[in-house]
Amino acid sequence: MAKRQDMVDFPRFMDMIQQLLISTKGGSKRHSVENKKTFTFYRVSNGASFGVDQQLLDRLNRSPYFHLKEADLNDCQIIFVFCIINTRIESDVEAAIEKIPESAGDKPVILVVMHHNRDINFETTKKEWEKKYERVQLDVEVLFHRSEGGLLRCEKNNQAVEEIRKKVEGKWREEGEGLRGE
């Protein structure tokens, strides 16, 4: 029996097909990015992610509707906080949130809690960080491991990508609404 990680990552496969279709319709990948809504983001991290934060952002940029572009704090629309769990989840998340500069004001935050673990069935005590931290509009958890090439191929990670996409595509898609949908 094949290991679950060796199986085809169906959502990722569909993303690749969708991106291929978009790029062939528009002529080039660059052209397809120009037709997408661009959201600017600022990145905060509390430790060495071994490139997993960028892997996640690359997966998000496969969306046919939007493109994420890194910007400085003053020009960003969204703040991504990548929180690597090193000791205790509560203290690590608190330390990561505290790294957001005060000058960020009330810009919305997407919190990505990152667990360094090979087990694709690893269960965490899912906390609702948006209830504790007002600026957190969405929190997701991902699994990664340096020896496995970074972001694991698993349902938990696919779900995290989809939750972020839905947040950006849905609630934040309309220019006139603003990022909080107000």
N, C-alpha and C positions, 0 to 999 in steps of 0.2 A: 504494500500500500504506500502510495506517495505521501510524503510529508505535506502538510497543508501549505507550507511556504513554497513548495515546488509547483503547486497548481497554478493555473492561469488566474491572474488577477483580473477578473471580468470587468469591474468598473474602470480600471486603468486601461484595459484593452479597448473599451468603448470610448474612453477619452481620446486615445490615440487615433481611432477610426474617425471620430468627430473632428479632431484637429486636421487630419488629412483631408477630409471633405471640405472643410472651411478653407484650407490653404489652396486646394485645387480650384475651388470656385472663385476665389479672389485673386488667383494668380500666384501670390507669394505669401509666405508666413508673415512678412512685414506688413503687407497690405491688410491681412486679416486683423492684425493688432490695431491698425489705424481705424478699423470699423468698430472696435470695441469701446465701451465706456472705460475710461482709465480712472482708477482710484489710487491715490497716493497713500503710502504708509510709512510709518517710522518703526524701526525695529529696536526692541529692548530685549536683552538676554541676561540671564544670571549665571552663565557658565559656558563651558565648552560643549557645543552641540554637535561637533564633528560634521558640520554641514547639513544636518537634518533640517534645520530651519529653512535653508535654501531649497532642499528637496521638497518640502511641504509647499513653499511658495511657488515652485515650478509646477507642481501638480495643480495648484489653484489657477495658475495662468493658462491652463488648458481649457478654461471655460470659454465657450463661444460668445459670452455676453460681456465679460469685463477683463481688464488687464490690470494687474497690480504693479505699481512702480514705486520704488523706494525714493523717499524724499527726506528733507530735513524736518525737524520737529515743527517749525513754523508753517511749513507748506503742506503737511500731511493731513489726511482726512481720517485715517484710522491708525491706531497704535497696536502693533502686534507685540505681545509680551510672550517670549519663549522662556518657559520656566523649567529648567532641568532639575529633577528631583534628586538631590544628593544625600539628604539626611532625613528630615521629616517633612512631609508634604505641606503641613500648615506653615512652618517657619520658612520653607523654601519659597512658597507662593508669596508670603508676606514680603520677603526680601526682594523678590522680583518686582512686585507691584511698587515697592518703595523706590525702585530704580527709575520709575517714570518721572521725568523732570517736572517740577511744579509749574513751569512755564507751559506745560501741555494743556493746562486749563481743564475743560471738561470734554476733551476729545474722546470719542468712544474707544474702548479697548477690547481686543480679542485676546483672551488668555489661552495659550497653548501649553498645557502641562505635559512634560515629556519624561517618560519612564524608561530608563536604561535597563532593558530586560529582553531576553531572547524568547520568552514564552509568549506566543501569540494569544494564549488564553488567559494571560495575566489579568486578574481582577483587581480593581482599585475601589476604594471607598469613594464613589463619585460625590464630590461636594458641589454645591451650587454657589460658586464663587461670586456670581453676579448679585447674589443676595447680601454678601458681605462687603463687596467693593462696588460702590455705586457706578463707577465708570465702566466696569466690565459688562459688556453687552452680550458676550458669549464666551463660554469656556469649554474647551475640548481637551481630551487626553489622547496622547499618541504613544506608541511603543517604538523604540529604536534600540539598535545595538551596533557599536562600532565594528565588531567583527562580522556582522551580517550585512554590511554595506549601508548602514544608516537606518532609514525608515523601514520598518518591517512590512512585509506584504501580508496584511491581515484585515479582518473586518473592522476592528476598532479604528484603525487608521483610515480606512475607506469612509467610515461613518464620520470621522472628524473632518475630513476634506469636504464631504457633502454638507455637513452642518455649516461650515464656514461659507461655502459657495451659496447655499440657500440664504444665508444672512446677507451676503453682499448682493446677490442677484435679486433677491426679493425686496427686503426692507430698504436697502440702500441704493437700489437701481435708479429710482427716479430722481433726477436732478433737483426738482423743486421741493422734494420732501425733506431734504437734509438727511444726515446719516442716522439720526435717531427716529426717523419716520414722523417727525412732528410737523 
